[in-house]
Amino acid sequence: MKVTDQGVPVDTLVRVVKDSVKRAGVSRTSDAKDLQVGSVRLILEVVASKTAGGGLEFFVPFIGMKLKVGAKVTKAETHTIDIALVPPQKSKVRDVRGGDVETALVEAISTIRQAMVSAAGGDDPWVLSEGTVDISFAITKTGTISIGADGELASELTNTLRLVLHPWQP
């Protein structure tokens, strides 16, 4: 993922999240038949940047990003964008996309998927109705995603990826 001095463009991050959900095997087009995504919600802390034409663009700041004065970006300089996405109805045509996907986000979604599938099974099986998980993450200067478990996020702005998963339905 390409990071500029202003941060990561919102549309780039949305594309990475959509590709990560697909690669983690929980999209409606996945061959896995255990869980599928019911909805994805991105709650992003963004910084506004003026464009040459007088408009605004929003960028997700990276860890340790400095403003013009040299101080780190704080909550006071950010705006919140809340994006809710639901998968389309399953079509007969498979959608194929290429591109680089952030491995850390794919691994986090895959780990959550495995935990939810195993929670419903066992000697006394339960039926999984729905599972919701919030993943806190930040963007690094190099364009990787740092998941909330990393110590470097203690005082940084984080974003939230909320996934609602339910049993696979044909």
FENSUL-V993882 format. One record per residue. N is the residue number from 1. RES is the residue in three letters. OMEGA is omega as a letter, one per 40 degrees, with the letter a starting at -180 (* if undefined). Layout:
BEGIN
n=N res=RES omega=OMEGA
n=N res=RES omega=OMEGA
END
This chain:
BEGIN
n=1 res=MET omega=a
n=2 res=LYS omega=i
n=3 res=VAL omega=i
n=4 res=THR omega=i
n=5 res=ASP omega=i
n=6 res=GLN omega=a
n=7 res=GLY omega=a
n=8 res=VAL omega=i
n=9 res=PRO omega=a
n=10 res=VAL omega=a
n=11 res=ASP omega=i
n=12 res=THR omega=i
n=13 res=LEU omega=i
n=14 res=VAL omega=i
n=15 res=ARG omega=i
n=16 res=VAL omega=i
n=17 res=VAL omega=i
n=18 res=LYS omega=i
n=19 res=ASP omega=i
n=20 res=SER omega=i
n=21 res=VAL omega=i
n=22 res=LYS omega=a
n=23 res=ARG omega=i
n=24 res=ALA omega=i
n=25 res=GLY omega=i
n=26 res=VAL omega=i
n=27 res=SER omega=i
n=28 res=ARG omega=a
n=29 res=THR omega=a
n=30 res=SER omega=i
n=31 res=ASP omega=i
n=32 res=ALA omega=a
n=33 res=LYS omega=i
n=34 res=ASP omega=i
n=35 res=LEU omega=i
n=36 res=GLN omega=a
n=37 res=VAL omega=i
n=38 res=GLY omega=i
n=39 res=SER omega=i
n=40 res=VAL omega=i
n=41 res=ARG omega=i
n=42 res=LEU omega=i
n=43 res=ILE omega=a
n=44 res=LEU omega=i
n=45 res=GLU omega=a
n=46 res=VAL omega=i
n=47 res=VAL omega=i
n=48 res=ALA omega=i
n=49 res=SER omega=i
n=50 res=LYS omega=i
n=51 res=THR omega=a
n=52 res=ALA omega=a
n=53 res=GLY omega=i
n=54 res=GLY omega=i
n=55 res=GLY omega=i
n=56 res=LEU omega=i
n=57 res=GLU omega=i
n=58 res=PHE omega=a
n=59 res=PHE omega=i
n=60 res=VAL omega=a
n=61 res=PRO omega=i
n=62 res=PHE omega=a
n=63 res=ILE omega=i
n=64 res=GLY omega=a
n=65 res=MET omega=a
n=66 res=LYS omega=i
n=67 res=LEU omega=a
n=68 res=LYS omega=a
n=69 res=VAL omega=i
n=70 res=GLY omega=i
n=71 res=ALA omega=i
n=72 res=LYS omega=i
n=73 res=VAL omega=i
n=74 res=THR omega=a
n=75 res=LYS omega=a
n=76 res=ALA omega=a
n=77 res=GLU omega=a
n=78 res=THR omega=i
n=79 res=HIS omega=a
n=80 res=THR omega=i
n=81 res=ILE omega=a
n=82 res=ASP omega=a
n=83 res=ILE omega=i
n=84 res=ALA omega=a
n=85 res=LEU omega=i
n=86 res=VAL omega=a
n=87 res=PRO omega=i
n=88 res=PRO omega=i
n=89 res=GLN omega=a
n=90 res=LYS omega=i
n=91 res=SER omega=a
n=92 res=LYS omega=i
n=93 res=VAL omega=i
n=94 res=ARG omega=i
n=95 res=ASP omega=a
n=96 res=VAL omega=i
n=97 res=ARG omega=i
n=98 res=GLY omega=i
n=99 res=GLY omega=a
n=100 res=ASP omega=a
n=101 res=VAL omega=a
n=102 res=GLU omega=a
n=103 res=THR omega=a
n=104 res=ALA omega=a
n=105 res=LEU omega=i
n=106 res=VAL omega=i
n=107 res=GLU omega=i
n=108 res=ALA omega=i
n=109 res=ILE omega=i
n=110 res=SER omega=i
n=111 res=THR omega=i
n=112 res=ILE omega=i
n=113 res=ARG omega=a
n=114 res=GLN omega=a
n=115 res=ALA omega=a
n=116 res=MET omega=i
n=117 res=VAL omega=a
n=118 res=SER omega=i
n=119 res=ALA omega=a
n=120 res=ALA omega=a
n=121 res=GLY omega=i
n=122 res=GLY omega=a
n=123 res=ASP omega=i
n=124 res=ASP omega=a
n=125 res=PRO omega=i
n=126 res=TRP omega=i
n=127 res=VAL omega=i
n=128 res=LEU omega=i
n=129 res=SER omega=a
n=130 res=GLU omega=i
n=131 res=GLY omega=i
n=132 res=THR omega=i
n=133 res=VAL omega=i
n=134 res=ASP omega=i
n=135 res=ILE omega=i
n=136 res=SER omega=a
n=137 res=PHE omega=i
n=138 res=ALA omega=i
n=139 res=ILE omega=i
n=140 res=THR omega=a
n=141 res=LYS omega=a
n=142 res=THR omega=i
n=143 res=GLY omega=i
n=144 res=THR omega=i
n=145 res=ILE omega=i
n=146 res=SER omega=a
n=147 res=ILE omega=a
n=148 res=GLY omega=a
n=149 res=ALA omega=a
n=150 res=ASP omega=a
n=151 res=GLY omega=a
n=152 res=GLU omega=a
n=153 res=LEU omega=a
n=154 res=ALA omega=a
n=155 res=SER omega=a
n=156 res=GLU omega=i
n=157 res=LEU omega=i
n=158 res=THR omega=i
n=159 res=ASN omega=a
n=160 res=THR omega=i
n=161 res=LEU omega=i
n=162 res=ARG omega=i
n=163 res=LEU omega=i
n=164 res=VAL omega=a
n=165 res=LEU omega=i
n=166 res=HIS omega=a
n=167 res=PRO omega=a
n=168 res=TRP omega=i
n=169 res=GLN omega=a
n=170 res=PRO omega=*
END
